[in-house]
Amino acid sequence: MSRHLRAEWTKATTLRGTGWMLLGIVALAVLVSAAATATVTCDAVRCGQDTTKLALMGIQAGQVVVAVLAVLSIGDEYGTGMIHTTLLALPRRTGMLAAKAAVLSALVLGAAIPAALASWLLGRLILPARGFPPLPPLTDPTTLRAVAGSVLYLVLVALLSLGLATIVRDPAAGVGTVLGVLFLLPILGAMIPDPDWQRWVWKISPMNAGLAIQSTRYLAELPLTPWAGLGVAAAWAAASLATATRLLHTRDA
């Protein structure tokens, strides 16, 4: 396994685009969070908002770059035909995919931590100036869960994207499939008039359910608890990787 990890780490870290995309995750998440917190004002309608979740809103934007990075980590090899060379050098297909998943998780983790922390810190600076109460400190268990859960959510998006990209074997189709899975279900749920069906679609949506981990207020109104919601996102990632592993063994590269 160490041979697989070294090979995948070398490939990931020597590509010029990898570093830029990791920086893009942080930059996009922080910029969107800053914009979201700077454009709201505490009034009779908005002062009851979940300010911690508001401060972490940029994570929703950052996940798009995470998805692209994850898809390209294997989609580029299928697109160029280099996957044949990879599988000749590393014939254990399960080991190859596991190594990609481990390296990708480490890289995304390295970007997700500063993205979530910087977004929260900016919210703590900006929101009081907009009339909101100060955000609880990071030592508050609920706040820590929201920030750390945002990091875990981005890692799960990366793993889900890697699995889907392996399944479709095309970078453009992979990106489209991932974004469809993430964003289409919430859109469909919003279009359904029946509230019971809305809640059901919410529960199975990896983005809606996964981002419940950011909620710190009004938890009783959520269709799922924060950790159960993150569990839904984890189940999507696990199913994606399990299917990808199965297909790697049953079809030609």
Stockholm file with secondary structure:
# STOCKHOLM 1.0

chainA/1-253         MSRHLRAEWTKATTLRGTGWMLLGIVALAVLVSAAATATVTCDAVRCGQDTTKLALMGIQAGQVVVAVLAVLSIGDEYGTGMIHTTLLALPRRTGMLAAKAAVLSALVLGAAIPAALASWLLGRLILPARGFPPLPPLTDPTTLRAVAGSVLYLVLVALLSLGLATIVRDPAAGVGTVLGVLFLLPILGAMIPDPDWQRWVWKISPMNAGLAIQSTRYLAELPLTPWAGLGVAAAWAAASLATATRLLHTRDA
#=GR chainA/1-253 SS CHHHHHHHHHHHHHSHHHHHHHHHHHHHHHHHHHHHHHTCCCCTTTTTSCHHHHHTTHHHHHHHHHHHHHHHHHHHHHHHTTHHHHHHHCCCHHHHHHHHHHHHHHHHHHHHHHHHHHHHHHHHHHHHHTTCCCCCCTTSHHHHHHHHHHHHHHHHHHHHHHHHHHHHCCHHHHHHHHHHHHHHHHHHHHHCCCHHHHHHHHHHCHHHHHGGGGCCSCGGGSSSCHHHHHHHHHHHHHHHHHHHHHHHHHSCC
#=GC SS_cons         CHHHHHHHHHHHHHSHHHHHHHHHHHHHHHHHHHHHHHTCCCCTTTTTSCHHHHHTTHHHHHHHHHHHHHHHHHHHHHHHTTHHHHHHHCCCHHHHHHHHHHHHHHHHHHHHHHHHHHHHHHHHHHHHHTTCCCCCCTTSHHHHHHHHHHHHHHHHHHHHHHHHHHHHCCHHHHHHHHHHHHHHHHHHHHHCCCHHHHHHHHHHCHHHHHGGGGCCSCGGGSSSCHHHHHHHHHHHHHHHHHHHHHHHHHSCC
//
